[in-house]
């Protein structure tokens, strides 16, 4: 188990990321994939086909989040928990 922390633009963005990354009871997530990464913005495609934009601190943080979400969608990692405090979102993953 490992903890991945992502500094978001503000508390609202951290809460949104934490909510989208919440582990479901069947260990899946609401996230289906990443539609785009544009500068410090990650556009997430949800399983209901809606899109959600997450604004992060900088481009490097956005790329890290995009890479983690792709690993999760390929089944290499599983989200076990997520939370946020102020503008920092934390995603706990298992391998």
N, C-alpha and C positions, 0 to 999 in steps of 0.2 A: 504494500500500500504506500502511496506517495501523495503528497499535497502539492498542487499547482496553484500559485497565486497570481492574479492578474489585476494590475492597477488600472481602473477604469477612469473615464473622464470625470465622473461624479458618482454620488451615492445611488442615484436613480439607475444609471447604467450598470452598476455593480449588482443591484437588486434584480434587474432584468436578466442579467447573465446567470445569476444564481438560480433564479426561478426556472429559466429554460433548461439549465443543466441538472435539475433535480432528478434523482434516480427514481424510476417508477417501481412498483412492487414486483415486476418481472425482470428487474435489472436493466431495462431499456431506458432510453431517454426520449424526450419530446423532440429532440434535434435529429433531423434526417440528414443534414449535410450543411456545407458552407457554400453559399452561392457566389460570394465574392469577398475579396479583401482589398479595400481601397484606402491607402494611407493607414490611418489609425482606426478604420472602421471595418468590422467583420459583419457580413450579412449572412444570417443563419436561416436556413430553410427548415421549417418545422414539419412534423409528420402530417399536419392538417393542410399542408401546402402554403401556409402563410409564411411571410418573410419578416425577420426581425433584425434590426440594425443594433449593433453594440459598439459604442465608442470607447476606445481604450486610450491609455496615456500616450502611446506613441506607436509608430509603425512596427517596431520590433516586438512589442507586446501583442499587437494584432496578429503578426505572423506566428508567434508562439501559440496563441489561442487557436488559430486556424489549423495548425499542425496537430495539436492535441485533439481537436474535434474530429479531424480526419482519421486519426488512429482509433478513436472510439468507434466511429462509424465502420471501420474495417474490422472491428472486433478484437483489436490488439490490446485495448484497454477498456475497462468498465468503470463508469462513475458509481461510486458508492455513497457519496454525500456532496453537498454543496452548501455554501453559506456566504455571507458578506458582512463586512463591518466597514462603515464609512464608504470610501470609494474602492475598497479592496475586495474582490471576489475570490473565494477559495473553492477549488474543485478537488475532491479526494478521489483518486483513481486506484483501481486494482489492476494487476496484469493478468 
